């Protein structure tokens, strides 16, 4: 078995039929997209963390300032609060793209007998399940973010997307007659509304770690067919170095 955390595996295509080679190429690109979405999620988290620090710094300067000075600081504060939303929305979208790349790599693997036979499908299912448990509403979240401008028009869309009933969350308290559209933060949890329910995720280091663990497990499993396809008498470390993916420590 390949060592852990070797990096993204290449999918050598020599020796495969044209059809299987096409699937191997598609898998390689899907794994590249998978890796890219993790980096983008991490960038979103970095921006979110930067906003925490900037917001605290701005607020610390407010006491004792003149009205004109406060106005300028409060403008910076509003800008920072908008950046929170940018970070949360973009990172939320990466979860959907991560899931689609994951499903795409598995779908192509099933079409290739050579690759399919080298995979531990139980491990792949466990990795997929871990992602789904950590981010259970990633697909609805994507739709809410991508179609935010369509939530209230026509009127039937507004009615179907509003939260119905009592709400006691995110600092919002409403009775059982409430009808609300929500897009807000609860500490590190971003929550929004679609189809009459709240959907969201946690933009945190724990979420990033879980996402990386799923990615690394997927990579680990695809190193098996990668090595099989390459079929050269070299170590995995040498193979990784040759393809620009040095062993991680």
N, C-alpha and C positions, 0 to 999 in steps of 0.2 A: 504494500500500500504506500502511496506517496506520502512524504512527510507533511505535517500540517503547515498551513499558512505559506504555501509556496508561491502564491500569486495567481494571476489569471492564466489559465492554460491555453496554449495554442491548439488548434485542431488541424494537424497535418493531413493533407488530402491525397498524397501519393498512394497508389495502390487501391484507391476506392473507385467504384464506378462513377460516372459523371453525376448520376442522380444522388448517390450518397455523398459525393464531394460537395454538391450544392447544399445539402443539409449540414454537412460539417462546417462549411463556410458561414451559413446562417447561424449556427450555434456559436461560432467564434465571435461574430458580431453581436449576438444577443448577450454574451458574457461581457463584452466590452461595454455595452449599454448598461448592463447591471452594475458594473464597477463605476461607471460615470455617474449614475444616479446616487450612489453612496457618497461620492465626492460632493455632489450638489446638495445633498441633504446636510452634509457636514458644513458646507458654506452657509447654508441657511441658518444652522445653529450658531455659527460664528457671528453672523450678523445680528442674530437675536441676542446673543451674549454681549456684543458690543453696545447694543441699544440699552441694555440694563445699566452698564457702566456710564454711558453718556447721559441717560436720564437722571441717574443719581447725582452726577456731577453738576448738571444744570440746576436741579432742585436745591442743591447745597448753596448755590450762588444767589438764590432768590431773596432770602431774608435781608432786609435793610436796603434793597435797591430802590431807586426812584421808579416812578411810573413808566418813564420812557425805557429805562434799563430792563424793567420787568417785561415790558412788551416784547423786546428783542429776545430775551431768554425764553419767554413763553412760546414765541414763534419757533425757536429751536426745539423746544419740548414737543410741540405738535408735530414737527418734522420727524423727530425720533420715534414718536408713537406711530407714525405712518410707516416707518421702516420696520417696526415690529410686524405689521400686517404683511409687508412685502416678503419678509423672511418666512413667516408662517405659511403664506399661500404657496410660495415657490417650493418650500420643503414638502408641503403636503402633496403637491403635484408629483414630486419625485417618487413618492410611495406607489402611486398608480403605475408610473412608467417602470419602476423596479419590478412590480408584480407581472406586468405584461412581458418584460424581457425574460423573466424567470419562466413563465408559462411557454413563451416562444422557444426557449432553449430545450425544454422538456418535450414539447410537441415535435420539434425537428429530430430529437434523439429517438423518439419512438418510431420515426419513419426510416431510420437507418439501422438495419439489423446489426451491422458491425459495431456501432456505437452503443446501441440499446443493450446488447449483450454484455457490455463491460460496466454498466452502471448498477449501483446499488439503489434500487428504486425505493426501498424502505427508508433509506437515509434521505433521499430527495424529498419524499413525502413528509418526513419529520421536519426538514428545513422549511418546506412550504408552510406547514402547519404552524411553526414558530412565528413566521412572518404574519400569518393570518390572526394569530392570537394577540400579537403585539399591536397590530394595526387592523382591528376587525372591520372597520368601516371605510377602508381606504378608497374603495370605488365610489361610494356615495359622496365621500369627501371631495374627490376629484370633480364630480359632477357639480357639486355645490360651488366650488371655486371657479370652475370653467364657465359656468352659466349664471354667475351672480347677477348679471344684467337682465336676466330673463325671469328672475324670481317673482317679480310683481306685475308682470304684464304678459298676457291680458289678465283681467281680474280673477279669472278662475285659477291662474297660476299662483297668484298671491294667496288665494284662499287655500290651495292645496299645500303650499310650502310653509304656511304659518304653523308655529307650535300651538297646539290646542291644549287647554287645561292649565292646571297650576304649575308654576315654575318657582323654584327656590334654588338658584344656582348662579354662579358668576356675578354675584352681587345683585341679581335680579329677583325680585319677589313679586309674584302675580297670582291672583286668585284663579279659581277653576273656570272662569269665563274669559280668561286671557287668550288673545291671538297675537303672536309675536313673530317677527323675523329677527334672528339673532346672529351676530358675528362678533365674537368677543374672546377675551383671554381669561383663563383662571390660572394664575401663576404661569406655568409653562404649557398649559393645555390650551390649544386653539380649538374653538367650538363654533360651528355655524349651523345653519338651518337648511334642510331640504326635505321635501315630501312629508312635512309635518313632524319631523323628528330632529333631534340634535345629533350631529356627527362631528367627530374631531379626532385629535391625536395629541400626543405629548411631544413637544419639541425640546428634547433634553439629551444629555449625554447617555442616559440609559437607553433611550430609543436608538441613538446612533450606534451604540455597542451592539444592541440586538440586531440591527440591520447589517452590521459588519459580520456578525457571527453567521447570519444566514448566507450572506455572500460567500464567506470563506468555506462554509460547508458545501455550497454548490460548486465552488471552484475545486475543492478537494475531490468531489465525486467525478468531475469532468477531467481531472488529471488522469484518471484510470484509462479511459479510452484514448486520451491524448498520448500517453506513453505507449499504449498498444499500437496505435496508428504509426507512431514514429518508429518503433521497433528497432532502435539502434542500441548497441552495447555501451551506453554512456549512463552516468548517474543522473538522477533527477535534478540535482543541483547544477550539473553542467548543462543539461537541457534547458533549465530555466534561465541560466546566464546567457546562453546562446540566443534565446528569444527575448532577452531584455526584461526578464522577470526574476530578479535575484531573490534568493531565499530570505524570508523575513525572520528576524530574531525576536 
